Amino acid sequence: MLAGMITSTTLQNGVRIVTHRVESMYTVTTGIWVANGTRHEASCDNGVAHFIEHLLFKGTSRRSARQISLEIDSMGGILNAFTGHEYVCYYAKVLASFLPRAADLLADIFLNSTFPADEIERERRVILQEIKMRDDSPEECIHDRFHHNFWRGQPLGMPVLGSCETVSGLTRDAIMVHKESRYRPQDIVIAAAGNINHDELVAIMEPLFSLLHSSWQPSASVAPPDKPKELNLIERDMEQTLVCLGTRGLHYEHSDRYVMFLLTTILGGGMSSRLFQEVREKRGLAYSVYSYLISHADCGALVVYAGTDNTHCRAVLDIALAEMGRFVREEVTQDELNAAREQIKGKTLMSLESSDSLMTRLAKNEIYFQRQQSIEDVLAGFDAVQSSDLQRMAQELLKDDFLHLEVMGHVGDLQLDGEMLTVAAVS
């Protein structure tokens, strides 16, 4: 199994430092994660977490924005960040010999960014273009709309990028207050993986992070209620018609998560999946068709996506609904289950051959489980799933009452309505 040692240290103020040492790797990826994302924003400040992510690269008391770029390039490394609904991450991937420099650079942008007023205005324009770019990309846009509408009216439904209106209204004071309050030490995880020495990283980070504090307290988390059946049609002049068909899923640490992963894999997780074979291989109705999971701390969704010709849209939807219905009515064969199990186990192991994937796994384990899951435990979780578990899961989640459909394209002639959203459909 994967060689290496996982070591963790918790500073007195709650900052966690966790490392996975793999001596055979040439690289080290270090990430500073904050378990606070878009769903923790106020609606009037929607997009502020993502805005902060951009601004931390725009200069510190020690380095200008250009110096930050020159320094990471001089190491041949990668410096980047991303924001989600429940976390934000800043990371650097470098050759192992450059760890001290990369860690110092990461800590500097995280702790000492100065948020210059001119950079805020410049980056505001960049983010407004990013929002427009998302809206100009039909596939990206429909996934974003699905998430927004599936959890509409809930903080979780707010878009990561925010809107043009909210981003335009964010002041420097609002940005600073959000960063100083939400970046609480108990929500910070410093994760690193690769050819790394744990004590060396702690020696670099502890003096810098041990003084952090925040008195902000989040509101009590309430899981979003189950959303009733809904159909949204988006008229748009485009060659294809895009569909996102989803239903409720499971939260990130649910005990049945392995069952859910396998069900999704069999449904639309690869070239041998039921949807790929039926929609693309047998009928030639789509180039892109797949299913995926959205998992949050307290809820989730299972989503089917396809891009097809307008005249084939109803047929693709009927196939997707029928395949969902098959899981409800019939147990998956042992051969199909075994093939999906080996597929997902193989992908899980191969994803751990890079230091950045290992780093991400460390951090998410800390954020969602507050502990490290061994690879052996994960593989055993998949091995324990039986065909009857898949049918039980389908009967719990693939219900007409929870179906949600987004359709984008020339929708006027499709004659779709909520009555066709039933997993009992037969193709």
N, C-alpha and C positions, 0 to 999 in steps of 0.2 A: 504494500500500500504506500501512499505518499509519504516519503521520508521527511524528517524535519521535526523541529520542536516548537510548540506553541507556548509562549510565555506571556504573562500579563502582570501589569503593575497598576495599582490605583493610587493616584496622588491624594493627599489629604482633602483637597477641595472637590474630589470626585472625578477629575479627568482620568480617563482610562487609557493606558498604553498597552497595546497587544501586538505581538510580533509572531511571525511564523518563519523560522529559519530553515532555508533549504540551501545547503552549501554548494550544491551542483549548479545553481543558477548564477548567471553573470550579473543580473540586475537586482535592484531593490526598488520596490514601489512603496512610497509612503503617502498615506492619505490622512487628512484631518477632516473628520466628519462631525457634523452637528445634527443631532436628532431633532430638528426643528425645520419645517419646510413650509410649503404654500398653505397647507391646511391650518397652520397656526397664525396666519395673517388676519387682520381685519379686512372686511370687504373693501373699505375705502383705500386700503394700502395694498391691494392685491398686486402681486408682482414684485414686492419689495425684497423678498428673499433672493429672487433671481437677480435683481438689480445689484444687491450687495455682492453677489457672486462675481459679477462683472467688475465691480469697482475695486475689489481687493487686488487686482492686477495693475492698478493705475497709479501706483506710487506709494512709498512708505517714507518714514522719517529718515531712512538710510539709503533707499534706492528709488530712482525714478522709474517710470513705466518702461522706458527704453533699457535701463540697466537690468531690470528684471528679465526682459526678453533676452538680452545679450548674455546674461549669466547662465540661464538654463540652456541656451544654444551652445555656449562654450563647454558644457558638459555632455553635449550630444543627447540631452534628455528631453523629456516631455513634461510640460507643466500645464495643467488644465483643471477644470472644475465642472460640476454639474449640480443642478437643483432638481429635487423631486418634491412630491407632496408631503413627505415626512422627514426629509433630510436634505442636507447640502454637503458636498464633498469637494475638497481642494487636494489635488494630488500631484506628485512628481515621480517620474520613473527615470532612473539613471543607472549607470554602471555602479556596482557595489562600492568601488573606491571613492565615489563622489557622494556617498551618503551624508557625511557631515555638512558639506556645502548645500546639498539639496534640502536637508532638514532645516538648516538655518534660514534658507530662502523661504521655505514654506511657512515657518513660524513667523518670519518677519511680515509677510503679506497678511497673515491671519491676525496678528496681534497689533501691528503698527501702521496699517494703512491710514492715509491722511484724508482721503475723500476730497480732493481738490474740487472747488466749485466748477472750474472750467472742464475738468474731466467728467464730472457728473452730467453736465449739459451735453458734452460730446457723446458720452455713453448712452444717455437717454435717447439720442437720435439713432444710435446703433440698435438699441432694443426695439424701438418703434419699427425699424426696418426688419428686425427679426420677427416681430409679430406679423408684419405684412407678408414676409416670406413664408411663414407657416400657413397663412390664409391662402396664399397663392399655390400651395402644394396640396392638391386634393386629398391624397392619401394621408398625409400628416394631419390635415384639417379634420377629416372625418373621425380619426381616432381621438383627437382632442375633443371634438364635439360629443363623441360617445361618452367619454369620461365626465365631461361637464354636465351633460343631460342626465346621465345615469345617477349622478349624485347632486343634481340640481337643487339649490336651496340649502345645501350643506357646505361647510367650509371645504370639505374634500372636493367639491365640485368646481372650485375656483381654478382657472388655468394657471399653470406655472409661470408663464410669461406675463400674466396680467393682461389688461386691456390697454388700448391706446389712451383711453381716458384716465385710468388709474396711474399708469406710468407717467403720463404727462403731468399729473398733479403731485407726484412725490417730491417733497422738499428735502434738502440736505439734513435738516433737523430730524425729520421723520425717519430717514434712512439711518442716521446715527443712533437714534433712540432704539430702533428695532434691533440693530446689531448689538448694542451694548446690553440690552435686556435679554434677547433671545439666545445669544451665544453663552448659555450657562455652562459652567464647568462640568456639572453632572450630566450634561447632554453631549459632551465632547468625547469622541473616541479617536485616538491617534493609532492608526493601524498601519503596519508595515510588513512586507513579505519579500522573501528572496534571500540572498546571501547577506544576512544582517546579524549584527550582534545586539541583543536586546538591551544589555546594560549600556552600551554605547548610545543607543537612541534615548534611553531614559536620562542619561547624563546630559544630553543636549536639550531635551524638552522640559525636564522637570523644573529647572530654574526659571524658564520662560513662562510656563503655564501654571505654576503653583500659586501665583498671585491673582489669578482670575477669580471673579466673584460676580454674582448677579442676584438681586433680590426679587426678580420677576417670578411669579408663579403662574403656570398655565391654568386655564379653566379645566374643570373636570371633563375628561373625554367621554363623549357619549357616542356610541356606535350609530351610524346613520340607519334610519329605518329602511326596511325592504321597500323597493320602489315598485309600484304597480305597473302593469303592462303599458307600453307606450310605443308609438310609431311617429317618427319625425322625418319629413320629406324636405330635402334641401334642393331647390331648383338651381342648376348651374350649367352653363354652356360648356360641355366637355364631351370627349369622344366616348368615354366609358361611363358606366353607372357603378358606383361604389356602394357596398353594403357593409355595415357592422351590425351583426346580430348577437346580442348577449343576454346573459342571465346572471343571477347572483352567484357569487363564488364563496371562497373561504378566506378568513384572515390568515396572515402570514405564518403564524405558529400553530395553526389548527392541527389537531391530532390526525386528521384525515388528509393532510396536505399531499402525502405521497399518492393516495388514491386519486386526488384531483389532478396531479401532474400526469399520471398515467392515462386517465380518461381523456385529458386534453391532447396528449400525444397520439392516442389512437384516433381521436376525432379529426385532428388536422395538424399534427405536429411534424410531418415529414412527407417524403415522396410516397411512402407506402401507406399513409394515413387514409382513412375512409373518404374524407372530403377530397383530397388530392386525386385519389384514384377515380372516384365517381364523377367529380365535376370536370377535372382536366383530362385525365387519361382516357376515360371511357366516352365522354361526351364532348370534350373540347370546348367547354363553355367559358373557361377563364384561364388566364396565364397565372395569375396570383390568387391563391386560395389557401387559407391557413386558419388555425385557431391559436389563441394565447390566453394567458392568465394575467389578471391584475390582482395583486395582493397588497393589502394595507394592514395596519396594526389591528384593525377591528372589523374589517369587511373585505370583500373582493368581488371579482366578476370573471366569468368565462366568456370570451368573445370570439366570434367567427367573422373573418373578413374575406371579401372577394371583390375583384374588379371584373366586370363583365360587360357585354353588349346590352344596350337597353332592352332589346327584344328577348334576351335570355335572363333578365333579372329575376322574374318570378320563378323560373325553373330552378335557378341556383338557390333561391330562398327555400323553395319546396324541398330540395335535396338536403339542405342544411337542417331543416326542421325534421325531415324524415330520419336523418342519421342521428339526431338527438333522440328522437323517439325510439330508435332501435336500442339505445343504451337503457332506456326505461323498460322496454318490453322483454329484452333478451340479454342473457349473460354473454359476455365476451368469451370467445373460445380460448382455451389454454394456450394454443400456439400464438394467437394474436397478442395475448397478454405477455407471453414470454418475449416475443419480438420487441414489443414496446418497452418492456422492462430493460432489456439489454441495450436498446437504443438510448434511453435516457441515462442509464448508468454510464455508458460509454461517453456520452456528451458531458456528463458531470465530471468524470475523471479527466477528460481531455482539457476541459476548461481550467483545470488547476495546474496546467503546465506553464502558465505565465504568472509572473509576480503580481501583475495588476489584478488578475482574477482572484488570486489568493488573498490579496489585500482587501478586495471588496467583500469576499466571503467572511473574513475576520470581522470587519466592521458591522456587517448586517447581522451576524450572529450576536454581537454585543448589543446592537440596537433593539432587535426583535426578540431575542431569547435571553439576554443578559448572561450568556454563557457560550462556550464554544462547543459546537457539535462536531464530533469526529466524523471523518469520511466513512469510517466503518459503520457508524450509526445511521448515516444517511442511506448508504447502500442497503443496509439491513431493513430500513423502512420501506424501500421499494420492493425488496424480496418478500416482505410479509403480506403484500397486497394480493388478494384473491379476486377471482371474477365476480363473486357475489358482492364484494365490497364496491366494485364499480357500478353494479346495478343499483345497489342501495344508495350510493351517492347520486346517481342519475335521478332516482325517484325522489330524492330530497330537493335537488336543485333545478332540474330541467322541467320546470312547471310552467304552464301557460301564463299564470298570473305574474311571473317575474320577467317575462321576455321583453327585451327592449331592442328596437330596430331603428337605425339611422340609414337613410338612403340618400345619396347625392348624385345628381346628374339631371337628365331630362325626365323629371319624375311625373310630369303632368299626365302622361298617357299610361302610366303603370297600373292604375286602378288597384292600388294597395290599400288595405284597411286593417284595423286591428283584429278583425275576425279571422284573418289568415294566419295569425301568429299562434300556432298550436303545434306542440311536439307530436301530436297524434297524426299529423299529416302523413300521407302516403304518396311517394313519388310515382 
